[in-house]
Amino acid sequence: MRQNADNKFPKCLRGVAIAIVASGAVAAPAVYAKPADSLVLVPPTDLPQLARQGGEAMFLHQTVDGRTLLYVEHKQGAGLDVLDVTDPGHIKGEASVQLGASGAFDFVSALGEQAELIRFRQGEENAVLDLHKERAPTLKTVQGLTLSGLSMPLGGDGFTVSTQVPADAQPTRDYQVVDTAKRVFDVKQVRQEIANQDTGTTFLLTDNGVYVIRRPAAEMAQQFRDNNNAN
């Protein structure tokens, strides 16, 4: 099931503060954290190639076999990159899919375990991203849907659509990530942030690619839980 921060950092990210500062060019310090630190900021250059380009939006998807995939929309909805972020310390590029969408869109909500509701930014039309083939998702229109506007998910069972039109602006923001040692790491022009509550990992989507904020202690706790469940 999809997990996100709804453009806010999750409460589980204790000891971490994020402040919005004045806009500027994309930049980040060359050194982000030592291995022993409780917070690690990983830049796009240290991630697979699929994470090194800017994007429009992203979302996390939990697969039926227990993996966590990060989908990043790019090129105004034309493409979708898939990364396996199950292990934040070993993120892998899975696939790059050509969707051929008519324009940029936002991910709204999960529809069950193998679909995602999306809304196009121009025209406020809705569609469904079919995730039955996780590495090759496809876009599907909803037959009989005539209204376009604000959509409201009904759990994982469906959604409603009203004629109310929300604001379509999507400004970027600059972030400063502050760890418990009071060091500050700059990540500028962030379009979206999303978090995996299980591993405590937060992903920041920028014009320069995806930044990853890791919490090794939370990752170890999740690994311990997984090992216990396996036994």
C-alpha positions as CSV (number, residue, x, y, z in Angstrom):
1,M,0.0,0.0,0.0
2,R,1.2,3.4,-0.8
3,Q,2.8,5.5,2.0
4,N,3.5,9.2,1.7
5,A,4.1,12.3,3.8
6,D,1.4,14.4,2.0
7,N,4.1,17.1,1.6
8,K,5.0,17.0,5.3
9,F,7.8,15.1,7.1
10,P,6.4,12.1,9.1
11,K,6.2,12.3,12.8
12,C,8.5,9.2,13.0
13,L,11.4,11.4,11.8
14,R,12.3,12.5,15.3
15,G,15.5,14.5,15.8
16,V,15.2,15.9,12.2
17,A,13.9,19.4,11.4
18,I,13.3,20.8,7.9
19,A,13.0,24.5,7.3
20,I,11.9,26.3,4.2
21,V,14.5,28.9,3.1
22,A,14.8,31.4,0.2
23,S,14.7,29.9,-3.3
24,G,18.0,29.3,-5.2
25,A,19.8,27.0,-7.5
26,V,19.9,23.2,-6.9
27,A,22.8,22.5,-4.6
28,A,23.9,20.2,-1.8
29,P,27.1,19.8,0.2
30,A,29.8,17.4,-1.0
31,V,29.9,15.6,2.3
32,Y,26.6,14.6,3.9
33,A,27.2,12.3,6.9
34,K,29.6,9.8,8.3
35,P,28.6,6.1,8.4
36,A,28.2,6.2,12.2
37,D,25.8,9.1,12.1
38,S,22.1,8.7,12.9
39,L,21.1,10.6,9.7
40,V,22.5,10.1,6.2
41,L,21.6,12.3,3.2
42,V,22.3,10.6,-0.1
43,P,22.5,12.8,-3.3
44,P,21.3,11.6,-6.7
45,T,24.9,11.2,-7.9
46,D,25.2,8.3,-5.4
47,L,22.1,6.6,-6.6
48,P,21.2,4.5,-9.7
49,Q,21.0,6.4,-13.0
50,L,17.2,6.4,-12.9
51,A,17.3,8.6,-9.8
52,R,19.5,11.2,-11.4
53,Q,17.0,13.2,-13.4
54,G,14.3,15.6,-12.4
55,G,10.7,14.5,-12.1
56,E,7.1,15.8,-11.9
57,A,5.8,13.6,-9.0
58,M,6.5,10.3,-7.2
59,F,4.8,7.7,-5.0
60,L,5.7,4.6,-3.0
61,H,4.1,1.2,-3.7
62,Q,4.3,-1.8,-1.4
63,T,4.2,-5.0,-3.6
64,V,2.4,-8.2,-2.7
65,D,5.7,-9.9,-2.1
66,G,6.9,-7.3,0.5
67,R,9.1,-5.1,-1.7
68,T,8.9,-1.3,-1.7
69,L,9.0,0.4,-5.1
70,L,9.4,4.2,-5.8
71,Y,7.8,5.4,-9.0
72,V,9.0,8.8,-10.4
73,E,7.1,10.5,-13.1
74,H,9.2,12.6,-15.6
75,K,9.0,14.3,-18.9
76,Q,5.6,15.8,-18.3
77,G,4.0,12.4,-17.7
78,A,5.6,10.7,-20.7
79,G,7.7,8.4,-18.7
80,L,7.8,6.6,-15.3
81,D,11.0,5.3,-13.6
82,V,10.8,2.4,-11.2
83,L,13.3,2.0,-8.3
84,D,13.5,-0.7,-5.7
85,V,14.0,1.1,-2.4
86,T,13.2,-1.9,-0.1
87,D,16.7,-1.7,1.3
88,P,17.6,2.1,1.5
89,G,21.3,1.2,1.6
90,H,21.1,-0.7,-1.7
91,I,18.6,1.2,-3.9
92,K,18.3,-0.4,-7.4
93,G,17.0,0.8,-10.7
94,E,14.2,-1.5,-11.9
95,A,12.8,-0.1,-15.1
96,S,12.0,3.0,-17.2
97,V,8.5,2.9,-18.7
98,Q,7.1,5.1,-21.5
99,L,3.5,6.0,-20.5
100,G,2.6,8.4,-23.3
101,A,0.4,10.4,-21.0
102,S,-1.1,13.6,-22.4
103,G,0.5,15.7,-19.7
104,A,1.9,15.9,-16.2
105,F,-0.2,14.3,-13.5
106,D,-0.3,13.8,-9.7
107,F,-0.6,10.6,-7.7
108,V,-3.8,10.8,-5.6
109,S,-4.3,7.6,-3.7
110,A,-4.0,3.8,-3.9
111,L,-6.9,1.9,-5.3
112,G,-6.6,-1.5,-3.7
113,E,-3.1,-3.2,-3.8
114,Q,-2.4,-3.0,-7.6
115,A,-3.6,0.4,-8.8
116,E,-3.1,4.1,-8.2
117,L,-5.6,6.9,-8.8
118,I,-4.0,9.8,-10.7
119,R,-5.2,13.3,-11.7
120,F,-3.9,15.3,-14.7
121,R,-2.9,18.9,-13.8
122,Q,-4.4,20.3,-17.0
123,G,-8.1,19.7,-17.3
124,E,-8.3,18.0,-13.9
125,E,-9.1,14.6,-15.5
126,N,-8.7,11.4,-13.6
127,A,-7.2,8.0,-14.6
128,V,-5.9,4.8,-13.1
129,L,-2.3,3.6,-13.1
130,D,-2.5,-0.2,-13.4
131,L,0.3,-1.9,-11.3
132,H,-0.5,-5.5,-12.0
133,K,2.8,-5.6,-13.9
134,E,4.9,-3.6,-11.4
135,R,7.8,-3.0,-13.7
136,A,5.6,-2.1,-16.6
137,P,2.6,-0.1,-15.3
138,T,0.0,1.2,-17.7
139,L,-2.5,4.1,-17.7
140,K,-6.2,3.3,-18.1
141,T,-9.1,5.7,-18.5
142,V,-12.3,5.0,-16.5
143,Q,-15.3,4.3,-18.9
144,G,-18.3,6.4,-18.1
145,L,-16.5,9.0,-16.0
146,T,-17.6,12.4,-17.3
147,L,-16.8,14.8,-14.4
148,S,-13.3,16.2,-13.9
149,G,-12.2,17.9,-10.7
150,L,-11.3,17.1,-7.1
151,S,-11.2,13.4,-6.4
152,M,-11.6,11.7,-3.0
153,P,-10.5,8.1,-2.4
154,L,-12.9,5.7,-0.7
155,G,-10.3,3.6,1.1
156,G,-9.0,1.1,-1.4
157,D,-12.3,0.4,-3.0
158,G,-12.8,3.4,-5.3
159,F,-13.1,7.1,-5.4
160,T,-15.5,10.0,-5.9
161,V,-15.1,13.0,-8.3
162,S,-16.6,16.4,-7.8
163,T,-16.6,19.6,-9.9
164,Q,-14.6,21.5,-7.4
165,V,-11.3,22.5,-9.0
166,P,-8.3,22.7,-6.6
167,A,-5.3,25.1,-7.2
168,D,-3.0,23.6,-9.8
169,A,0.2,25.5,-8.8
170,Q,3.1,23.3,-7.7
171,P,5.8,25.6,-6.4
172,T,9.2,24.2,-5.5
173,R,10.7,24.8,-2.0
174,D,14.1,24.8,-0.6
175,Y,14.9,22.6,2.4
176,Q,17.5,22.5,5.1
177,V,17.9,19.1,6.8
178,V,19.2,19.3,10.4
179,D,20.4,16.2,12.2
180,T,20.7,15.7,16.0
181,A,24.3,16.9,15.8
182,K,23.0,20.2,14.5
183,R,24.6,19.9,11.1
184,V,22.7,21.5,8.2
185,F,22.4,19.9,4.7
186,D,20.9,22.0,1.9
187,V,18.5,20.5,-0.7
188,K,17.1,23.2,-3.0
189,Q,14.0,23.4,-5.2
190,V,12.2,20.4,-3.8
191,R,9.0,19.5,-5.7
192,Q,7.7,16.8,-3.4
193,E,8.7,14.8,-0.3
194,I,7.5,11.3,0.5
195,A,8.4,8.8,3.3
196,N,8.5,5.1,4.0
197,Q,7.3,4.7,7.5
198,D,8.7,1.2,7.9
199,T,12.4,2.1,7.3
200,G,12.1,5.8,8.3
201,T,13.4,6.8,4.8
202,T,12.4,10.1,3.2
203,F,12.7,10.9,-0.5
204,L,13.0,14.4,-1.8
205,L,12.2,15.0,-5.5
206,T,14.1,17.9,-7.1
207,D,14.9,19.1,-10.6
208,N,18.3,17.5,-10.1
209,G,16.9,14.0,-9.2
210,V,16.0,12.2,-6.0
211,Y,17.7,12.8,-2.6
212,V,17.3,10.1,0.0
213,I,17.3,10.8,3.8
214,R,18.3,7.6,5.5
215,R,17.9,6.7,9.2
216,P,20.2,3.6,9.7
217,A,18.8,3.0,13.3
218,A,15.2,2.7,11.9
219,E,16.5,0.5,9.1
220,M,18.1,-1.8,11.6
221,A,14.9,-1.9,13.7
222,Q,12.9,-2.9,10.6
223,Q,15.4,-5.6,9.7
224,F,15.1,-7.0,13.2
225,R,11.3,-7.1,12.9
226,D,11.6,-8.8,9.5
227,N,13.9,-11.4,10.9
228,N,11.7,-12.1,13.9
229,N,8.7,-12.4,11.6
230,A,10.6,-14.9,9.4
231,N,11.3,-17.0,12.4
